[in-house]
Amino acid sequence: MALVDLSSPVDAKFWEPDPVVHQVLTPADGAKHMSAEMREHLGLEFDPNVLPDAEFLNNDTFTLTVHTGTHVDAPAHYGSKTTYGDGVPRTIDQMPLDWFCRPAFVLDLRDAGTQLVGADLLRRKLDDLNYVPRPLDIALLHTGAEQWLGTPEYFGKFTGLDGPAVELLLDLGIKVIGTDAFSLDAPFPYIIERYQATGDPGVLWPAHFLGRRREYCQIERLGNLEALPPSGFRLMCFPVKLTGAGAGWARAVADVP
Ligand SMILES: [Zn+2]
């Protein structure tokens, strides 16, 4: 077996709509920090210069949204109410782990020629797959968007799914849909321009808003999908247990026989 990393990095040098801040506490600064904390909170005196090399331990503080880097969206991200269950969407810490370690398959949308893929094209991709998806399989969309990672293009140039295309996957019993793009919906400018042209509220983020009617999770901002076979592998993608959050960062890894 081979473990294939499908995660995109969290990198403070990347262009992001919500920039990542990475503050580094060096081991030398860590020594002074620890000494000051001991004095303030415990009234203890400790000379940091007695430490080997006058160094204690490093620390890193990242400031970033839960939608930065590879992450899993929970139903609570899609709205405050659902039409299923008890009407309250689950947060990321409440989702079953069982959903995130499953056989997976890849639909290659790099030749889609559009920023919004519908059910017809998606059905043709499923027919070409040579694999029959089973309930709880994880569907991965390879859009090619990773080539723009770290640049403004990453947020405006990608391919998403419309509502019927997502429903097609959910009708197969799929609960987790992953993409290498910034969003499972089409890019923001595409959606807003389409709304302005049509006045139809149905064109507004249909993939995300569908999660108010049917419970499912999205994995966004995956990477390295070209390293995968179309099917016959397992995906592991456990979201970090952030209490009450609408999403959680994840290290996505494929186990390819
Ligand atoms: Zn997200």
Boltz pocket constraint, residues with backbone or C-beta under 6 A from the ligand:
constraints:
  - pocket:
      binder: B
      contacts: [[A, 66], [A, 67], [A, 71], [A, 72], [A, 73], [A, 182], [A, 220], [A, 247]]
      max_distance: 6.0
